[in-house]
Amino acid sequence: MHITKKLAAAHAKGEPTYSFEFFPPKTAQGVQNLYDRMDRMHGFGPAFIDITWGAGGRHSQLTCEMVKVAQSVYGLETCMHLTCTDMERSKIDDALKQAYNSGCTNILALRGDPPREQEKWEQAEGGFRYARDLIKYIKNNYGDHFDIGVAGYPEGCDETTGAEEHIPYLKEKIDAGGTFIVTQMCYDADIFIDWVHRCHAAGIPESVPIVPGIMPIHTHASFMRRATWTQCHIPPEWHEKLDPVKNDDVSVREVGKELVADFCRRVLDSGTTMHLHFYTMNLAVATRMVLEELAVTPPSHEHNPLLKPLPWRQSLGLNRRDENVRPIFWRNRNRSYVARTQDWDEFPNGRWGDSRSPAFGELDTYGVGLKGTNEENRKLWGSPESTRDIADLFVGYMKGSVKSLPWSEAPINTEANVLQSDLIDLNGRGLLTINSQPAVDGVKSSHPDYGWGPKNGYVYQKAYLELLVHPDLIDIVISRMDKDEDITYYAVNSAGSLRTNVPTDCGPNAVTWGVFPGKEIVQPTIVETVSFLAWRDEFYHLGSEWAKCYAEGSPSKKLIKDVVDNWYLVNIVHNDFRQVRGIFPLFEGLSAPGLSVKEQANGDGYVNGHVNGGAEISDLALRDKPETNGVNDGNNVVNGANHANMTNGHESENEASGVRV
């Protein structure tokens, strides 16, 4: 979506907007760390992000790759910087083609800075000398596909071009096809406000957004270094407040938060802009602090329909904006699903039909394999030498002390809180859970844990569980499932032996759906055969990669390889969405060989039909209309959700670019 259209829609409702700038890190690990941070910062609610272009285009391929990932995997409306610096026309053509194929519809067209080894800017052979020439070229070749932003300089472009002299050149860029303006870093509200008025007086339409560029203050040294480099004016009172605490980074961020937030309030209140653009320096904390001080971020305790129109993160890749159906199996591996379906011509939508391609991409596609190095993964998951060790690892994940598993890239989410005791119990008995969702019978679409989609709707879920089952137990589990007419299941091993009670001519089974005012019923998450078999391949591939993290012949490698080679991957749907614990009784009294059921009677979970405090499973499953989070809304919703533990989702980070701690 064009940035100008997105901003206009929000501003027409009186809502200010904001965006974030990132730059390509120097290392592969830095790139992955930044992706993780961008994923978290999606929750801050930016209208868009932009990715910078390296001087001389040296990081051009990485910029294009990051635009593609941000747009298609993380669902972030992305603007790609594109410069004339050291860029032959063929390179510009390639960059524009990649942006187009990524679903990107926004470009920030810049002349750019000279490469560090050059003292002055030089035009590349066959390239463009000025940003306005680049803008015209983009318009001639792509028409209105791209919204084209340009750079503005409230305090002058360089030593020879002051703020006033720059405005005619800025107008030329707008006349050439530029649609919005992002300024150089600015900290003086009076300078910015006055300059915007002078731009309008010179003929730049007021319909063209003029956006102030703002760098939050991370440390005093970095603040002064950037301010000196850009030669922007710092109000004297800023020095008066920052100098006394300049050696205390925590205090600098606190003081800086208030100073930057005050600047933001002044420019917003002036009416010269309703959008703020933050130069994040690939960091999150200082930016988040400013946004929280301004009270503009989406509340963490309630669902935001703009951030979560569907239960899963929506992709903005080429032809994917209308995609609204996905298999549940990739719920914890969004990037992998996007990577394996990136070559599809059409994507599932509406009532599925034949638009869902059966051809999933290969397992060697970038983004499908394990994240992290072997050493990092051993540090994260330890060196298990027994089934008990693996069970304890999975229990740790369910409790939140282990941050990921080979099949789940992020910590367990709050939706699983209502299932936590059951999940801890199952994993403690060697029934290793991979994916799950509770039954939900008509909660409001605004619910903080289960809500998605437009306001004033209701959402529903069938209970779902996916787990690894030891081969000695698979016949018992299947026998029990076959006796329950409300259960459908698939069970498969690495050799491809599939057992199921789903008829061969049966279509997809919707496991989430929503009912919203003025819309057809939306059914965005499904279970079906073709997708499950594709997930089977990926699942066992990931298990094999986990085994490869350990030395040949080591007990850990032998153990994990045995699990991969012999255990069954089972997915179960309980089709009566009013039964809140319809699946878990299937495993009553069962445990993997070598693990005792009684061994888990530690107060953490359900044991032999009893839940903490002694309630019988049969009693628990038959309770009528339990309420969620203590809200008496008259709906039959998730049992026990009033006991769910909420987390604020904040993570600490240091000041090194792209590093998580």
Salt bridges, closest charged atoms under 4 A:
GLU21 OE1 - HIS81 NE2 3.48
GLU21 OE1 - HIS277 NE2 3.64
ASP36 OD1 - LYS371 NZ 3.03
ASP36 OD2 - ARG660 NH1 3.10
ASP39 OD1 - ARG313 NH2 2.95
ASP50 OD2 - HIS81 NE2 3.04
ASP50 OD2 - HIS277 NE2 3.09
GLU77 OE2 - ARG321 NH2 2.79
GLU117 OE1 - ARG58 NH1 3.98
ASP144 OD1 - LYS139 NZ 2.85
GLU164 OE1 - ARG198 NH1 2.32
GLU172 OE1 - ARG132 NH1 2.83
ASP175 OD2 - LYS171 NZ 2.90
ASP188 OD2 - HIS233 ND1 2.90
ASP190 OD1 - ARG266 NH2 2.47
ASP194 OD2 - ARG198 NE 3.01
ASP243 OD1 - HIS220 NE2 3.43
GLU254 OE1 - LYS257 NZ 3.00
GLU292 OE2 - ARG288 NE 3.55
GLU292 OE2 - HIS650 NE2 3.85
GLU293 OE1 - LYS257 NZ 3.72
GLU293 OE2 - ARG265 NH2 3.52
GLU302 OE1 - HIS301 NE2 3.58
GLU323 OE1 - ARG320 NE 2.96
GLU323 OE2 - ARG326 NE 3.10
ASP392 OD1 - ARG388 NH1 3.25
GLU409 OE2 - ARG333 NH1 3.12
GLU415 OE1 - ARG331 NH2 2.76
ASP422 OD1 - ARG581 NH2 2.71
ASP425 OD2 - ARG429 NH2 2.77
ASP441 OD2 - ARG578 NE 2.95
ASP472 OD2 - HIS470 ND1 3.92
ASP475 OD1 - ARG499 NH1 2.91
ASP484 OD2 - HIS574 NE2 3.86
GLU520 OE1 - ARG351 NH2 3.61
GLU528 OE1 - ARG356 NH2 3.23
ASP537 OD1 - ARG536 NE 2.63
GLU538 OE2 - ARG333 NE 2.94
GLU538 OE1 - ARG340 NH1 2.96
GLU545 OE2 - HIS541 NE2 3.45
GLU552 OE1 - LYS557 NZ 2.82
ASP565 OD2 - LYS561 NZ 2.83
GLU599 OE2 - ARG388 NE 3.19
ASP604 OD2 - LYS399 NZ 2.85
GLU616 OE2 - HIS610 NE2 2.89
GLU651 OE2 - ARG40 NE 3.51
GLU651 OE1 - ARG660 NH2 2.65
GLU653 OE1 - ARG37 NH2 2.80
GLU653 OE1 - ARG40 NH2 3.90
GLU655 OE1 - HIS218 ND1 3.84
GLU655 OE2 - ARG253 NH1 2.71
